[in-house]
Structures are given as C-alpha cells and as structure tokens.
C-alpha cells in the first residue's frame, strides 16, 4: 500500500484510491482496516457509496451531483408546499365544522 497508516483525514481522493486497491486485489478490506486503523464497516460503506455513484458515472449523460440535489430539493419543496396547503385546508375545515356545531 502506498499510503501511510496515520492518515488523519480521509478525503474522497484517498478513499477512492483505497477502494481501487481493494478492487484490484492489492489489498483486502480486513487488511486495509487493520493497516489504517479503520473498521471494516467504514470501508464497506465507502465501497457502497462508490458503487452507488458508479452507475451514474457510466451513463451516456451522467447527471451532475449538484443537478441531482437541485432536482431532489425541488421535489421536496413541492411536497412541502402541498402538505402545507392541505394542513391549512384541514384547519379551515375544522374551524368551519366547529362553528356549525354550535
């Protein structure tokens, strides 16, 4: 392995290099965990994250991460707005029902 075991901060670049070493058979998850004082679960999570991004990277027209987040944010804002409208309607309806009960 080319990296020193006392790495304090695991940047995306360092994580990617370690994952590539594992994929290439240059090391294993248990060996890397021992060597870098990491848990196997940490490394496996990094591998899961890398694999999740791999599909998008291999598409003919990959979506930019920022574009993905913007799309998700727009959808969440729309859902929030709809939920707020429904809540306001329900409150108004309840006030109306309460006033007709008298």
Phi and psi restraints in degrees (value plus and minus 20) as a CYANA .aco file:
   2 UNK   PHI    -114.3   -74.3
   2 UNK   PSI     -34.5     5.5
   3 UNK   PHI    -116.2   -76.2
   3 UNK   PSI     135.0   175.0
   4 UNK   PHI    -101.8   -61.8
   4 UNK   PSI     124.6   164.6
   5 UNK   PHI     -86.1   -46.1
   5 UNK   PSI     -37.1     2.9
   6 UNK   PHI    -116.6   -76.6
   6 UNK   PSI      15.3    55.3
   7 UNK   PHI     -84.9   -44.9
   7 UNK   PSI     107.9   147.9
   8 UNK   PHI    -108.9   -68.9
   8 UNK   PSI     -55.3   -15.3
   9 UNK   PHI    -150.2  -110.2
   9 UNK   PSI     105.4   145.4
  10 UNK   PHI    -114.2   -74.2
  10 UNK   PSI      76.1   116.1
  11 UNK   PHI     -93.6   -53.6
  11 UNK   PSI     146.0   186.0
  12 UNK   PHI     -78.5   -38.5
  12 UNK   PSI     -58.0   -18.0
  13 UNK   PHI     -83.7   -43.7
  13 UNK   PSI     -63.3   -23.3
  14 UNK   PHI     -86.8   -46.8
  14 UNK   PSI     -62.2   -22.2
  15 UNK   PHI     -80.9   -40.9
  15 UNK   PSI     -64.6   -24.6
  16 UNK   PHI     -81.8   -41.8
  16 UNK   PSI     -60.8   -20.8
  17 UNK   PHI     -84.1   -44.1
  17 UNK   PSI     -62.1   -22.1
  18 UNK   PHI     -84.4   -44.4
  18 UNK   PSI     -63.5   -23.5
  19 UNK   PHI     -82.4   -42.4
  19 UNK   PSI     -60.4   -20.4
  20 UNK   PHI     -82.6   -42.6
  20 UNK   PSI     -59.3   -19.3
  21 UNK   PHI     -81.9   -41.9
  21 UNK   PSI     -60.1   -20.1
  22 UNK   PHI     -86.8   -46.8
  22 UNK   PSI     -66.1   -26.1
  23 UNK   PHI     -82.2   -42.2
  23 UNK   PSI     -54.7   -14.7
  24 UNK   PHI     -99.1   -59.1
  24 UNK   PSI     -27.1    12.9
  25 UNK   PHI      61.5   101.5
  25 UNK   PSI      -5.4    34.6
  26 UNK   PHI     -98.1   -58.1
  26 UNK   PSI     -40.1    -0.1
  27 UNK   PHI    -176.8  -136.8
  27 UNK   PSI     152.0   192.0
  28 UNK   PHI    -137.8   -97.8
  28 UNK   PSI     146.2   186.2
  29 UNK   PHI     -79.7   -39.7
  29 UNK   PSI     -68.7   -28.7
  30 UNK   PHI     -81.4   -41.4
  30 UNK   PSI     -60.0   -20.0
  31 UNK   PHI     -83.7   -43.7
  31 UNK   PSI     -65.5   -25.5
  32 UNK   PHI     -83.9   -43.9
  32 UNK   PSI     -60.1   -20.1
  33 UNK   PHI     -80.8   -40.8
  33 UNK   PSI     -65.3   -25.3
  34 UNK   PHI     -85.6   -45.6
  34 UNK   PSI     -66.3   -26.3
  35 UNK   PHI     -81.8   -41.8
  35 UNK   PSI     -60.7   -20.7
  36 UNK   PHI    -123.6   -83.6
  36 UNK   PSI     -11.4    28.6
  37 UNK   PHI      34.6    74.6
  37 UNK   PSI      29.4    69.4
  38 UNK   PHI    -136.9   -96.9
  38 UNK   PSI     147.0   187.0
  39 UNK   PHI    -111.7   -71.7
  39 UNK   PSI     134.1   174.1
  40 UNK   PHI     -82.2   -42.2
  40 UNK   PSI     -54.2   -14.2
  41 UNK   PHI     -83.5   -43.5
  41 UNK   PSI     -58.5   -18.5
  42 UNK   PHI     -80.2   -40.2
  42 UNK   PSI     -68.9   -28.9
  43 UNK   PHI     -84.9   -44.9
  43 UNK   PSI     -62.2   -22.2
  44 UNK   PHI     -83.6   -43.6
  44 UNK   PSI     -55.6   -15.6
  45 UNK   PHI     -83.9   -43.9
  45 UNK   PSI     -63.6   -23.6
  46 UNK   PHI     -80.5   -40.5
  46 UNK   PSI     -60.7   -20.7
  47 UNK   PHI     -85.6   -45.6
  47 UNK   PSI     -61.5   -21.5
  48 UNK   PHI     -81.0   -41.0
  48 UNK   PSI     -63.7   -23.7
  49 UNK   PHI     -83.0   -43.0
  49 UNK   PSI     -62.2   -22.2
  50 UNK   PHI     -83.7   -43.7
  50 UNK   PSI     -63.0   -23.0
  51 UNK   PHI     -85.7   -45.7
  51 UNK   PSI     -55.2   -15.2
  52 UNK   PHI     -85.3   -45.3
  52 UNK   PSI     -56.2   -16.2
  53 UNK   PHI    -101.4   -61.4
  53 UNK   PSI     -37.7     2.3
  54 UNK   PHI     -83.8   -43.8
  54 UNK   PSI     -61.7   -21.7
  55 UNK   PHI     -79.8   -39.8
  55 UNK   PSI     -66.4   -26.4
  56 UNK   PHI     -84.1   -44.1
  56 UNK   PSI     -60.3   -20.3
  57 UNK   PHI     -84.5   -44.5
  57 UNK   PSI     -48.4    -8.4
  58 UNK   PHI    -111.3   -71.3
  58 UNK   PSI     -23.9    16.1
  59 UNK   PHI     -90.1   -50.1
  59 UNK   PSI     136.1   176.1
  60 UNK   PHI     -81.4   -41.4
  60 UNK   PSI     -57.9   -17.9
  61 UNK   PHI    -147.2  -107.2
  61 UNK   PSI      58.3    98.3
  62 UNK   PHI     -83.5   -43.5
  62 UNK   PSI     122.4   162.4
  63 UNK   PHI    -101.0   -61.0
  63 UNK   PSI     118.1   158.1
  64 UNK   PHI     -89.1   -49.1
  64 UNK   PSI     123.4   163.4
  65 UNK   PHI     -76.4   -36.4
  65 UNK   PSI     -63.6   -23.6
  66 UNK   PHI     -81.4   -41.4
  66 UNK   PSI     -59.3   -19.3
  67 UNK   PHI     -83.5   -43.5
  67 UNK   PSI     -59.8   -19.8
  68 UNK   PHI     -81.9   -41.9
  68 UNK   PSI     -64.4   -24.4
  69 UNK   PHI     -86.8   -46.8
  69 UNK   PSI     -59.6   -19.6
  70 UNK   PHI     -82.1   -42.1
  70 UNK   PSI     -62.9   -22.9
  71 UNK   PHI     -81.7   -41.7
  71 UNK   PSI     -66.5   -26.5
  72 UNK   PHI     -83.1   -43.1
  72 UNK   PSI     -60.7   -20.7
  73 UNK   PHI     -84.3   -44.3
  73 UNK   PSI     -62.2   -22.2
  74 UNK   PHI     -80.2   -40.2
  74 UNK   PSI     -63.5   -23.5
  75 UNK   PHI     -84.5   -44.5
  75 UNK   PSI     -60.5   -20.5
  76 UNK   PHI     -86.8   -46.8
  76 UNK   PSI     -60.5   -20.5
  77 UNK   PHI     -83.4   -43.4
  77 UNK   PSI     -60.9   -20.9
  78 UNK   PHI     -82.5   -42.5
  78 UNK   PSI     -66.3   -26.3
  79 UNK   PHI     -83.2   -43.2
  79 UNK   PSI     -59.6   -19.6
  80 UNK   PHI     -82.7   -42.7
  80 UNK   PSI     -65.7   -25.7
  81 UNK   PHI     -80.1   -40.1
  81 UNK   PSI     -63.7   -23.7
  82 UNK   PHI     -84.1   -44.1
  82 UNK   PSI     -60.1   -20.1
  83 UNK   PHI     -85.5   -45.5
  83 UNK   PSI     -59.4   -19.4
  84 UNK   PHI     -86.4   -46.4
  84 UNK   PSI     -60.0   -20.0
  85 UNK   PHI     -82.1   -42.1
  85 UNK   PSI     -63.6   -23.6
  86 UNK   PHI     -83.3   -43.3
  86 UNK   PSI     -61.6   -21.6
  87 UNK   PHI     -82.1   -42.1
  87 UNK   PSI     -65.0   -25.0
  88 UNK   PHI     -81.5   -41.5
  88 UNK   PSI     -62.8   -22.8
  89 UNK   PHI     -80.8   -40.8
  89 UNK   PSI     -65.5   -25.5
  90 UNK   PHI     -82.9   -42.9
  90 UNK   PSI     -60.1   -20.1
  91 UNK   PHI     -84.5   -44.5
  91 UNK   PSI     -63.2   -23.2
  92 UNK   PHI     -83.8   -43.8
  92 UNK   PSI     -62.6   -22.6
  93 UNK   PHI     -82.6   -42.6
  93 UNK   PSI     -63.0   -23.0
  94 UNK   PHI     -83.4   -43.4
  94 UNK   PSI     -61.3   -21.3
  95 UNK   PHI     -82.1   -42.1
  95 UNK   PSI     -61.8   -21.8
  96 UNK   PHI     -82.7   -42.7
  96 UNK   PSI     -66.5   -26.5
  97 UNK   PHI     -83.0   -43.0
  97 UNK   PSI     -60.2   -20.2
  98 UNK   PHI     -84.7   -44.7
  98 UNK   PSI     -58.1   -18.1
  99 UNK   PHI     -94.1   -54.1
  99 UNK   PSI     -45.3    -5.3
 100 UNK   PHI    -104.2   -64.2
 100 UNK   PSI     -35.0     5.0
 101 UNK   PHI     -93.5   -53.5
 101 UNK   PSI     -39.3     0.7
